[in-house]
Amino acid sequence: MDRLSVNPETFETNVHGIFAGGDFVTGPRDVIRVIADGRKAALSIHSYLSGKGIEKKHAHFSAVSDVKIDPDLEKIPRQKIDTTPIQERKSVDKEVELGFSKRWP
């Protein structure tokens, strides 16, 4: 799939004043990197719109190279959440998920 090319620091396209981001630029990624990219793009857009020009230096986030996940993680049972019965969910004011209980399996 083709992607749109942007400046990786400012998210500005090759057309001055046009910015782009998201999956069309980077492809699907984890939420932490997406939030960091959104912050950098917002700072660039703000600088551009306020007439300060695009600042080239922004806070950088380091990528974690290797995340260790417990291989037994999926074997841990999920805690059940009490919910309102379907028959009682006739109003948008009614909570569906009632929160976690204090009991543990």
Phi and psi restraints in degrees (range 20) as a CNS / XPLOR table:
assign (resid 1 and name C) (resid 2 and name N)
       (resid 2 and name CA) (resid 2 and name C) 1.0 -73.5 20.0 2
assign (resid 2 and name N) (resid 2 and name CA)
       (resid 2 and name C) (resid 3 and name N) 1.0 146.5 20.0 2
assign (resid 2 and name C) (resid 3 and name N)
       (resid 3 and name CA) (resid 3 and name C) 1.0 -120.5 20.0 2
assign (resid 3 and name N) (resid 3 and name CA)
       (resid 3 and name C) (resid 4 and name N) 1.0 156.8 20.0 2
assign (resid 3 and name C) (resid 4 and name N)
       (resid 4 and name CA) (resid 4 and name C) 1.0 -84.5 20.0 2
assign (resid 4 and name N) (resid 4 and name CA)
       (resid 4 and name C) (resid 5 and name N) 1.0 134.1 20.0 2
assign (resid 4 and name C) (resid 5 and name N)
       (resid 5 and name CA) (resid 5 and name C) 1.0 -88.4 20.0 2
assign (resid 5 and name N) (resid 5 and name CA)
       (resid 5 and name C) (resid 6 and name N) 1.0 128.7 20.0 2
assign (resid 5 and name C) (resid 6 and name N)
       (resid 6 and name CA) (resid 6 and name C) 1.0 -136.1 20.0 2
assign (resid 6 and name N) (resid 6 and name CA)
       (resid 6 and name C) (resid 7 and name N) 1.0 162.8 20.0 2
assign (resid 6 and name C) (resid 7 and name N)
       (resid 7 and name CA) (resid 7 and name C) 1.0 -66.7 20.0 2
assign (resid 7 and name N) (resid 7 and name CA)
       (resid 7 and name C) (resid 8 and name N) 1.0 121.7 20.0 2
assign (resid 7 and name C) (resid 8 and name N)
       (resid 8 and name CA) (resid 8 and name C) 1.0 -66.0 20.0 2
assign (resid 8 and name N) (resid 8 and name CA)
       (resid 8 and name C) (resid 9 and name N) 1.0 -18.1 20.0 2
assign (resid 8 and name C) (resid 9 and name N)
       (resid 9 and name CA) (resid 9 and name C) 1.0 -89.2 20.0 2
assign (resid 9 and name N) (resid 9 and name CA)
       (resid 9 and name C) (resid 10 and name N) 1.0 -33.9 20.0 2
assign (resid 9 and name C) (resid 10 and name N)
       (resid 10 and name CA) (resid 10 and name C) 1.0 -115.0 20.0 2
assign (resid 10 and name N) (resid 10 and name CA)
       (resid 10 and name C) (resid 11 and name N) 1.0 -16.5 20.0 2
assign (resid 10 and name C) (resid 11 and name N)
       (resid 11 and name CA) (resid 11 and name C) 1.0 66.3 20.0 2
assign (resid 11 and name N) (resid 11 and name CA)
       (resid 11 and name C) (resid 12 and name N) 1.0 20.0 20.0 2
assign (resid 11 and name C) (resid 12 and name N)
       (resid 12 and name CA) (resid 12 and name C) 1.0 -84.3 20.0 2
assign (resid 12 and name N) (resid 12 and name CA)
       (resid 12 and name C) (resid 13 and name N) 1.0 138.6 20.0 2
assign (resid 12 and name C) (resid 13 and name N)
       (resid 13 and name CA) (resid 13 and name C) 1.0 -79.6 20.0 2
assign (resid 13 and name N) (resid 13 and name CA)
       (resid 13 and name C) (resid 14 and name N) 1.0 -175.6 20.0 2
assign (resid 13 and name C) (resid 14 and name N)
       (resid 14 and name CA) (resid 14 and name C) 1.0 -73.5 20.0 2
assign (resid 14 and name N) (resid 14 and name CA)
       (resid 14 and name C) (resid 15 and name N) 1.0 -5.4 20.0 2
assign (resid 14 and name C) (resid 15 and name N)
       (resid 15 and name CA) (resid 15 and name C) 1.0 -100.0 20.0 2
assign (resid 15 and name N) (resid 15 and name CA)
       (resid 15 and name C) (resid 16 and name N) 1.0 115.8 20.0 2
assign (resid 15 and name C) (resid 16 and name N)
       (resid 16 and name CA) (resid 16 and name C) 1.0 -53.4 20.0 2
assign (resid 16 and name N) (resid 16 and name CA)
       (resid 16 and name C) (resid 17 and name N) 1.0 128.2 20.0 2
assign (resid 16 and name C) (resid 17 and name N)
       (resid 17 and name CA) (resid 17 and name C) 1.0 87.9 20.0 2
assign (resid 17 and name N) (resid 17 and name CA)
       (resid 17 and name C) (resid 18 and name N) 1.0 -0.6 20.0 2
assign (resid 17 and name C) (resid 18 and name N)
       (resid 18 and name CA) (resid 18 and name C) 1.0 -109.6 20.0 2
assign (resid 18 and name N) (resid 18 and name CA)
       (resid 18 and name C) (resid 19 and name N) 1.0 123.7 20.0 2
assign (resid 18 and name C) (resid 19 and name N)
       (resid 19 and name CA) (resid 19 and name C) 1.0 -115.7 20.0 2
assign (resid 19 and name N) (resid 19 and name CA)
       (resid 19 and name C) (resid 20 and name N) 1.0 153.4 20.0 2
assign (resid 19 and name C) (resid 20 and name N)
       (resid 20 and name CA) (resid 20 and name C) 1.0 -146.3 20.0 2
assign (resid 20 and name N) (resid 20 and name CA)
       (resid 20 and name C) (resid 21 and name N) 1.0 156.8 20.0 2
assign (resid 20 and name C) (resid 21 and name N)
       (resid 21 and name CA) (resid 21 and name C) 1.0 -164.2 20.0 2
assign (resid 21 and name N) (resid 21 and name CA)
       (resid 21 and name C) (resid 22 and name N) 1.0 -173.1 20.0 2
assign (resid 21 and name C) (resid 22 and name N)
       (resid 22 and name CA) (resid 22 and name C) 1.0 85.3 20.0 2
assign (resid 22 and name N) (resid 22 and name CA)
       (resid 22 and name C) (resid 23 and name N) 1.0 -164.8 20.0 2
assign (resid 22 and name C) (resid 23 and name N)
       (resid 23 and name CA) (resid 23 and name C) 1.0 -59.9 20.0 2
assign (resid 23 and name N) (resid 23 and name CA)
       (resid 23 and name C) (resid 24 and name N) 1.0 -29.8 20.0 2
assign (resid 23 and name C) (resid 24 and name N)
       (resid 24 and name CA) (resid 24 and name C) 1.0 -67.1 20.0 2
assign (resid 24 and name N) (resid 24 and name CA)
       (resid 24 and name C) (resid 25 and name N) 1.0 -24.9 20.0 2
assign (resid 24 and name C) (resid 25 and name N)
       (resid 25 and name CA) (resid 25 and name C) 1.0 -94.0 20.0 2
assign (resid 25 and name N) (resid 25 and name CA)
       (resid 25 and name C) (resid 26 and name N) 1.0 -47.1 20.0 2
assign (resid 25 and name C) (resid 26 and name N)
       (resid 26 and name CA) (resid 26 and name C) 1.0 -105.3 20.0 2
assign (resid 26 and name N) (resid 26 and name CA)
       (resid 26 and name C) (resid 27 and name N) 1.0 -18.3 20.0 2
assign (resid 26 and name C) (resid 27 and name N)
       (resid 27 and name CA) (resid 27 and name C) 1.0 83.1 20.0 2
assign (resid 27 and name N) (resid 27 and name CA)
       (resid 27 and name C) (resid 28 and name N) 1.0 172.4 20.0 2
assign (resid 27 and name C) (resid 28 and name N)
       (resid 28 and name CA) (resid 28 and name C) 1.0 -65.3 20.0 2
assign (resid 28 and name N) (resid 28 and name CA)
       (resid 28 and name C) (resid 29 and name N) 1.0 136.0 20.0 2
assign (resid 28 and name C) (resid 29 and name N)
       (resid 29 and name CA) (resid 29 and name C) 1.0 -144.3 20.0 2
assign (resid 29 and name N) (resid 29 and name CA)
       (resid 29 and name C) (resid 30 and name N) 1.0 176.0 20.0 2
assign (resid 29 and name C) (resid 30 and name N)
       (resid 30 and name CA) (resid 30 and name C) 1.0 -73.6 20.0 2
assign (resid 30 and name N) (resid 30 and name CA)
       (resid 30 and name C) (resid 31 and name N) 1.0 155.7 20.0 2
assign (resid 30 and name C) (resid 31 and name N)
       (resid 31 and name CA) (resid 31 and name C) 1.0 -64.4 20.0 2
assign (resid 31 and name N) (resid 31 and name CA)
       (resid 31 and name C) (resid 32 and name N) 1.0 -33.3 20.0 2
assign (resid 31 and name C) (resid 32 and name N)
       (resid 32 and name CA) (resid 32 and name C) 1.0 -63.7 20.0 2
assign (resid 32 and name N) (resid 32 and name CA)
       (resid 32 and name C) (resid 33 and name N) 1.0 -45.7 20.0 2
assign (resid 32 and name C) (resid 33 and name N)
       (resid 33 and name CA) (resid 33 and name C) 1.0 -68.2 20.0 2
assign (resid 33 and name N) (resid 33 and name CA)
       (resid 33 and name C) (resid 34 and name N) 1.0 -35.8 20.0 2
assign (resid 33 and name C) (resid 34 and name N)
       (resid 34 and name CA) (resid 34 and name C) 1.0 -64.8 20.0 2
assign (resid 34 and name N) (resid 34 and name CA)
       (resid 34 and name C) (resid 35 and name N) 1.0 -42.8 20.0 2
assign (resid 34 and name C) (resid 35 and name N)
       (resid 35 and name CA) (resid 35 and name C) 1.0 -64.0 20.0 2
assign (resid 35 and name N) (resid 35 and name CA)
       (resid 35 and name C) (resid 36 and name N) 1.0 -42.3 20.0 2
assign (resid 35 and name C) (resid 36 and name N)
       (resid 36 and name CA) (resid 36 and name C) 1.0 -62.8 20.0 2
assign (resid 36 and name N) (resid 36 and name CA)
       (resid 36 and name C) (resid 37 and name N) 1.0 -43.3 20.0 2
assign (resid 36 and name C) (resid 37 and name N)
       (resid 37 and name CA) (resid 37 and name C) 1.0 -63.1 20.0 2
assign (resid 37 and name N) (resid 37 and name CA)
       (resid 37 and name C) (resid 38 and name N) 1.0 -41.2 20.0 2
assign (resid 37 and name C) (resid 38 and name N)
       (resid 38 and name CA) (resid 38 and name C) 1.0 -62.0 20.0 2
assign (resid 38 and name N) (resid 38 and name CA)
       (resid 38 and name C) (resid 39 and name N) 1.0 -38.2 20.0 2
assign (resid 38 and name C) (resid 39 and name N)
       (resid 39 and name CA) (resid 39 and name C) 1.0 -65.7 20.0 2
assign (resid 39 and name N) (resid 39 and name CA)
       (resid 39 and name C) (resid 40 and name N) 1.0 -45.8 20.0 2
assign (resid 39 and name C) (resid 40 and name N)
       (resid 40 and name CA) (resid 40 and name C) 1.0 -61.8 20.0 2
assign (resid 40 and name N) (resid 40 and name CA)
       (resid 40 and name C) (resid 41 and name N) 1.0 -43.2 20.0 2
assign (resid 40 and name C) (resid 41 and name N)
       (resid 41 and name CA) (resid 41 and name C) 1.0 -64.2 20.0 2
assign (resid 41 and name N) (resid 41 and name CA)
       (resid 41 and name C) (resid 42 and name N) 1.0 -42.6 20.0 2
assign (resid 41 and name C) (resid 42 and name N)
       (resid 42 and name CA) (resid 42 and name C) 1.0 -62.7 20.0 2
assign (resid 42 and name N) (resid 42 and name CA)
       (resid 42 and name C) (resid 43 and name N) 1.0 -40.8 20.0 2
assign (resid 42 and name C) (resid 43 and name N)
       (resid 43 and name CA) (resid 43 and name C) 1.0 -63.8 20.0 2
assign (resid 43 and name N) (resid 43 and name CA)
       (resid 43 and name C) (resid 44 and name N) 1.0 -40.2 20.0 2
assign (resid 43 and name C) (resid 44 and name N)
       (resid 44 and name CA) (resid 44 and name C) 1.0 -65.8 20.0 2
assign (resid 44 and name N) (resid 44 and name CA)
       (resid 44 and name C) (resid 45 and name N) 1.0 -44.0 20.0 2
assign (resid 44 and name C) (resid 45 and name N)
       (resid 45 and name CA) (resid 45 and name C) 1.0 -64.4 20.0 2
assign (resid 45 and name N) (resid 45 and name CA)
       (resid 45 and name C) (resid 46 and name N) 1.0 -41.7 20.0 2
assign (resid 45 and name C) (resid 46 and name N)
       (resid 46 and name CA) (resid 46 and name C) 1.0 -61.3 20.0 2
assign (resid 46 and name N) (resid 46 and name CA)
       (resid 46 and name C) (resid 47 and name N) 1.0 -45.6 20.0 2
assign (resid 46 and name C) (resid 47 and name N)
       (resid 47 and name CA) (resid 47 and name C) 1.0 -61.1 20.0 2
assign (resid 47 and name N) (resid 47 and name CA)
       (resid 47 and name C) (resid 48 and name N) 1.0 -42.3 20.0 2
assign (resid 47 and name C) (resid 48 and name N)
       (resid 48 and name CA) (resid 48 and name C) 1.0 -64.3 20.0 2
assign (resid 48 and name N) (resid 48 and name CA)
       (resid 48 and name C) (resid 49 and name N) 1.0 -48.2 20.0 2
assign (resid 48 and name C) (resid 49 and name N)
       (resid 49 and name CA) (resid 49 and name C) 1.0 -69.5 20.0 2
assign (resid 49 and name N) (resid 49 and name CA)
       (resid 49 and name C) (resid 50 and name N) 1.0 -28.7 20.0 2
assign (resid 49 and name C) (resid 50 and name N)
       (resid 50 and name CA) (resid 50 and name C) 1.0 -85.0 20.0 2
assign (resid 50 and name N) (resid 50 and name CA)
       (resid 50 and name C) (resid 51 and name N) 1.0 0.6 20.0 2
assign (resid 50 and name C) (resid 51 and name N)
       (resid 51 and name CA) (resid 51 and name C) 1.0 81.6 20.0 2
assign (resid 51 and name N) (resid 51 and name CA)
       (resid 51 and name C) (resid 52 and name N) 1.0 8.6 20.0 2
assign (resid 51 and name C) (resid 52 and name N)
       (resid 52 and name CA) (resid 52 and name C) 1.0 -83.3 20.0 2
assign (resid 52 and name N) (resid 52 and name CA)
       (resid 52 and name C) (resid 53 and name N) 1.0 -6.6 20.0 2
assign (resid 52 and name C) (resid 53 and name N)
       (resid 53 and name CA) (resid 53 and name C) 1.0 81.0 20.0 2
assign (resid 53 and name N) (resid 53 and name CA)
       (resid 53 and name C) (resid 54 and name N) 1.0 169.0 20.0 2
assign (resid 53 and name C) (resid 54 and name N)
       (resid 54 and name CA) (resid 54 and name C) 1.0 -85.8 20.0 2
assign (resid 54 and name N) (resid 54 and name CA)
       (resid 54 and name C) (resid 55 and name N) 1.0 122.4 20.0 2
assign (resid 54 and name C) (resid 55 and name N)
       (resid 55 and name CA) (resid 55 and name C) 1.0 -75.3 20.0 2
assign (resid 55 and name N) (resid 55 and name CA)
       (resid 55 and name C) (resid 56 and name N) 1.0 132.1 20.0 2
assign (resid 55 and name C) (resid 56 and name N)
       (resid 56 and name CA) (resid 56 and name C) 1.0 -86.5 20.0 2
assign (resid 56 and name N) (resid 56 and name CA)
       (resid 56 and name C) (resid 57 and name N) 1.0 -18.3 20.0 2
assign (resid 56 and name C) (resid 57 and name N)
       (resid 57 and name CA) (resid 57 and name C) 1.0 -111.0 20.0 2
assign (resid 57 and name N) (resid 57 and name CA)
       (resid 57 and name C) (resid 58 and name N) 1.0 124.7 20.0 2
assign (resid 57 and name C) (resid 58 and name N)
       (resid 58 and name CA) (resid 58 and name C) 1.0 -131.4 20.0 2
assign (resid 58 and name N) (resid 58 and name CA)
       (resid 58 and name C) (resid 59 and name N) 1.0 166.5 20.0 2
assign (resid 58 and name C) (resid 59 and name N)
       (resid 59 and name CA) (resid 59 and name C) 1.0 -62.7 20.0 2
assign (resid 59 and name N) (resid 59 and name CA)
       (resid 59 and name C) (resid 60 and name N) 1.0 138.9 20.0 2
assign (resid 59 and name C) (resid 60 and name N)
       (resid 60 and name CA) (resid 60 and name C) 1.0 -111.6 20.0 2
assign (resid 60 and name N) (resid 60 and name CA)
       (resid 60 and name C) (resid 61 and name N) 1.0 146.6 20.0 2
assign (resid 60 and name C) (resid 61 and name N)
       (resid 61 and name CA) (resid 61 and name C) 1.0 -112.4 20.0 2
assign (resid 61 and name N) (resid 61 and name CA)
       (resid 61 and name C) (resid 62 and name N) 1.0 135.4 20.0 2
assign (resid 61 and name C) (resid 62 and name N)
       (resid 62 and name CA) (resid 62 and name C) 1.0 -86.5 20.0 2
assign (resid 62 and name N) (resid 62 and name CA)
       (resid 62 and name C) (resid 63 and name N) 1.0 137.4 20.0 2
assign (resid 62 and name C) (resid 63 and name N)
       (resid 63 and name CA) (resid 63 and name C) 1.0 -79.6 20.0 2
assign (resid 63 and name N) (resid 63 and name CA)
       (resid 63 and name C) (resid 64 and name N) 1.0 142.8 20.0 2
assign (resid 63 and name C) (resid 64 and name N)
       (resid 64 and name CA) (resid 64 and name C) 1.0 -85.3 20.0 2
assign (resid 64 and name N) (resid 64 and name CA)
       (resid 64 and name C) (resid 65 and name N) 1.0 122.9 20.0 2
assign (resid 64 and name C) (resid 65 and name N)
       (resid 65 and name CA) (resid 65 and name C) 1.0 -74.4 20.0 2
assign (resid 65 and name N) (resid 65 and name CA)
       (resid 65 and name C) (resid 66 and name N) 1.0 -41.2 20.0 2
assign (resid 65 and name C) (resid 66 and name N)
       (resid 66 and name CA) (resid 66 and name C) 1.0 -136.9 20.0 2
assign (resid 66 and name N) (resid 66 and name CA)
       (resid 66 and name C) (resid 67 and name N) 1.0 120.5 20.0 2
assign (resid 66 and name C) (resid 67 and name N)
       (resid 67 and name CA) (resid 67 and name C) 1.0 -104.1 20.0 2
assign (resid 67 and name N) (resid 67 and name CA)
       (resid 67 and name C) (resid 68 and name N) 1.0 125.1 20.0 2
assign (resid 67 and name C) (resid 68 and name N)
       (resid 68 and name CA) (resid 68 and name C) 1.0 -91.3 20.0 2
assign (resid 68 and name N) (resid 68 and name CA)
       (resid 68 and name C) (resid 69 and name N) 1.0 119.5 20.0 2
assign (resid 68 and name C) (resid 69 and name N)
       (resid 69 and name CA) (resid 69 and name C) 1.0 -113.7 20.0 2
assign (resid 69 and name N) (resid 69 and name CA)
       (resid 69 and name C) (resid 70 and name N) 1.0 131.6 20.0 2
assign (resid 69 and name C) (resid 70 and name N)
       (resid 70 and name CA) (resid 70 and name C) 1.0 -58.9 20.0 2
assign (resid 70 and name N) (resid 70 and name CA)
       (resid 70 and name C) (resid 71 and name N) 1.0 123.0 20.0 2
assign (resid 70 and name C) (resid 71 and name N)
       (resid 71 and name CA) (resid 71 and name C) 1.0 -63.4 20.0 2
assign (resid 71 and name N) (resid 71 and name CA)
       (resid 71 and name C) (resid 72 and name N) 1.0 -19.6 20.0 2
assign (resid 71 and name C) (resid 72 and name N)
       (resid 72 and name CA) (resid 72 and name C) 1.0 -94.0 20.0 2
assign (resid 72 and name N) (resid 72 and name CA)
       (resid 72 and name C) (resid 73 and name N) 1.0 9.1 20.0 2
assign (resid 72 and name C) (resid 73 and name N)
       (resid 73 and name CA) (resid 73 and name C) 1.0 -56.2 20.0 2
assign (resid 73 and name N) (resid 73 and name CA)
       (resid 73 and name C) (resid 74 and name N) 1.0 -43.9 20.0 2
assign (resid 73 and name C) (resid 74 and name N)
       (resid 74 and name CA) (resid 74 and name C) 1.0 -71.4 20.0 2
assign (resid 74 and name N) (resid 74 and name CA)
       (resid 74 and name C) (resid 75 and name N) 1.0 -12.3 20.0 2
assign (resid 74 and name C) (resid 75 and name N)
       (resid 75 and name CA) (resid 75 and name C) 1.0 -83.8 20.0 2
assign (resid 75 and name N) (resid 75 and name CA)
       (resid 75 and name C) (resid 76 and name N) 1.0 -13.0 20.0 2
assign (resid 75 and name C) (resid 76 and name N)
       (resid 76 and name CA) (resid 76 and name C) 1.0 -74.0 20.0 2
assign (resid 76 and name N) (resid 76 and name CA)
       (resid 76 and name C) (resid 77 and name N) 1.0 124.0 20.0 2
assign (resid 76 and name C) (resid 77 and name N)
       (resid 77 and name CA) (resid 77 and name C) 1.0 -67.9 20.0 2
assign (resid 77 and name N) (resid 77 and name CA)
       (resid 77 and name C) (resid 78 and name N) 1.0 139.6 20.0 2
assign (resid 77 and name C) (resid 78 and name N)
       (resid 78 and name CA) (resid 78 and name C) 1.0 -77.3 20.0 2
assign (resid 78 and name N) (resid 78 and name CA)
       (resid 78 and name C) (resid 79 and name N) 1.0 143.8 20.0 2
assign (resid 78 and name C) (resid 79 and name N)
       (resid 79 and name CA) (resid 79 and name C) 1.0 -77.0 20.0 2
assign (resid 79 and name N) (resid 79 and name CA)
       (resid 79 and name C) (resid 80 and name N) 1.0 137.0 20.0 2
assign (resid 79 and name C) (resid 80 and name N)
       (resid 80 and name CA) (resid 80 and name C) 1.0 -75.9 20.0 2
assign (resid 80 and name N) (resid 80 and name CA)
       (resid 80 and name C) (resid 81 and name N) 1.0 142.3 20.0 2
assign (resid 80 and name C) (resid 81 and name N)
       (resid 81 and name CA) (resid 81 and name C) 1.0 -109.7 20.0 2
assign (resid 81 and name N) (resid 81 and name CA)
       (resid 81 and name C) (resid 82 and name N) 1.0 127.9 20.0 2
assign (resid 81 and name C) (resid 82 and name N)
       (resid 82 and name CA) (resid 82 and name C) 1.0 -67.1 20.0 2
assign (resid 82 and name N) (resid 82 and name CA)
       (resid 82 and name C) (resid 83 and name N) 1.0 140.2 20.0 2
assign (resid 82 and name C) (resid 83 and name N)
       (resid 83 and name CA) (resid 83 and name C) 1.0 -129.8 20.0 2
assign (resid 83 and name N) (resid 83 and name CA)
       (resid 83 and name C) (resid 84 and name N) 1.0 157.9 20.0 2
assign (resid 83 and name C) (resid 84 and name N)
       (resid 84 and name CA) (resid 84 and name C) 1.0 -73.3 20.0 2
assign (resid 84 and name N) (resid 84 and name CA)
       (resid 84 and name C) (resid 85 and name N) 1.0 134.4 20.0 2
assign (resid 84 and name C) (resid 85 and name N)
       (resid 85 and name CA) (resid 85 and name C) 1.0 -56.6 20.0 2
assign (resid 85 and name N) (resid 85 and name CA)
       (resid 85 and name C) (resid 86 and name N) 1.0 147.0 20.0 2
assign (resid 85 and name C) (resid 86 and name N)
       (resid 86 and name CA) (resid 86 and name C) 1.0 -55.1 20.0 2
assign (resid 86 and name N) (resid 86 and name CA)
       (resid 86 and name C) (resid 87 and name N) 1.0 -40.0 20.0 2
assign (resid 86 and name C) (resid 87 and name N)
       (resid 87 and name CA) (resid 87 and name C) 1.0 -60.9 20.0 2
assign (resid 87 and name N) (resid 87 and name CA)
       (resid 87 and name C) (resid 88 and name N) 1.0 -24.1 20.0 2
assign (resid 87 and name C) (resid 88 and name N)
       (resid 88 and name CA) (resid 88 and name C) 1.0 -95.7 20.0 2
assign (resid 88 and name N) (resid 88 and name CA)
       (resid 88 and name C) (resid 89 and name N) 1.0 2.3 20.0 2
assign (resid 88 and name C) (resid 89 and name N)
       (resid 89 and name CA) (resid 89 and name C) 1.0 -94.5 20.0 2
assign (resid 89 and name N) (resid 89 and name CA)
       (resid 89 and name C) (resid 90 and name N) 1.0 53.1 20.0 2
assign (resid 89 and name C) (resid 90 and name N)
       (resid 90 and name CA) (resid 90 and name C) 1.0 -96.0 20.0 2
assign (resid 90 and name N) (resid 90 and name CA)
       (resid 90 and name C) (resid 91 and name N) 1.0 -3.7 20.0 2
assign (resid 90 and name C) (resid 91 and name N)
       (resid 91 and name CA) (resid 91 and name C) 1.0 -130.1 20.0 2
assign (resid 91 and name N) (resid 91 and name CA)
       (resid 91 and name C) (resid 92 and name N) 1.0 146.1 20.0 2
assign (resid 91 and name C) (resid 92 and name N)
       (resid 92 and name CA) (resid 92 and name C) 1.0 -73.4 20.0 2
assign (resid 92 and name N) (resid 92 and name CA)
       (resid 92 and name C) (resid 93 and name N) 1.0 -10.3 20.0 2
assign (resid 92 and name C) (resid 93 and name N)
       (resid 93 and name CA) (resid 93 and name C) 1.0 -84.4 20.0 2
assign (resid 93 and name N) (resid 93 and name CA)
       (resid 93 and name C) (resid 94 and name N) 1.0 -9.1 20.0 2
assign (resid 93 and name C) (resid 94 and name N)
       (resid 94 and name CA) (resid 94 and name C) 1.0 -90.9 20.0 2
assign (resid 94 and name N) (resid 94 and name CA)
       (resid 94 and name C) (resid 95 and name N) 1.0 126.4 20.0 2
assign (resid 94 and name C) (resid 95 and name N)
       (resid 95 and name CA) (resid 95 and name C) 1.0 -68.7 20.0 2
assign (resid 95 and name N) (resid 95 and name CA)
       (resid 95 and name C) (resid 96 and name N) 1.0 138.4 20.0 2
assign (resid 95 and name C) (resid 96 and name N)
       (resid 96 and name CA) (resid 96 and name C) 1.0 -92.1 20.0 2
assign (resid 96 and name N) (resid 96 and name CA)
       (resid 96 and name C) (resid 97 and name N) 1.0 -53.3 20.0 2
assign (resid 96 and name C) (resid 97 and name N)
       (resid 97 and name CA) (resid 97 and name C) 1.0 -91.1 20.0 2
assign (resid 97 and name N) (resid 97 and name CA)
       (resid 97 and name C) (resid 98 and name N) 1.0 125.7 20.0 2
assign (resid 97 and name C) (resid 98 and name N)
       (resid 98 and name CA) (resid 98 and name C) 1.0 -94.3 20.0 2
assign (resid 98 and name N) (resid 98 and name CA)
       (resid 98 and name C) (resid 99 and name N) 1.0 1.9 20.0 2
assign (resid 98 and name C) (resid 99 and name N)
       (resid 99 and name CA) (resid 99 and name C) 1.0 98.1 20.0 2
assign (resid 99 and name N) (resid 99 and name CA)
       (resid 99 and name C) (resid 100 and name N) 1.0 169.8 20.0 2
assign (resid 99 and name C) (resid 100 and name N)
       (resid 100 and name CA) (resid 100 and name C) 1.0 -76.9 20.0 2
assign (resid 100 and name N) (resid 100 and name CA)
       (resid 100 and name C) (resid 101 and name N) 1.0 146.3 20.0 2
assign (resid 100 and name C) (resid 101 and name N)
       (resid 101 and name CA) (resid 101 and name C) 1.0 -89.5 20.0 2
assign (resid 101 and name N) (resid 101 and name CA)
       (resid 101 and name C) (resid 102 and name N) 1.0 171.7 20.0 2
assign (resid 101 and name C) (resid 102 and name N)
       (resid 102 and name CA) (resid 102 and name C) 1.0 -85.4 20.0 2
assign (resid 102 and name N) (resid 102 and name CA)
       (resid 102 and name C) (resid 103 and name N) 1.0 -9.2 20.0 2
assign (resid 102 and name C) (resid 103 and name N)
       (resid 103 and name CA) (resid 103 and name C) 1.0 -78.6 20.0 2
assign (resid 103 and name N) (resid 103 and name CA)
       (resid 103 and name C) (resid 104 and name N) 1.0 151.0 20.0 2
assign (resid 103 and name C) (resid 104 and name N)
       (resid 104 and name CA) (resid 104 and name C) 1.0 -129.4 20.0 2
assign (resid 104 and name N) (resid 104 and name CA)
       (resid 104 and name C) (resid 105 and name N) 1.0 137.4 20.0 2
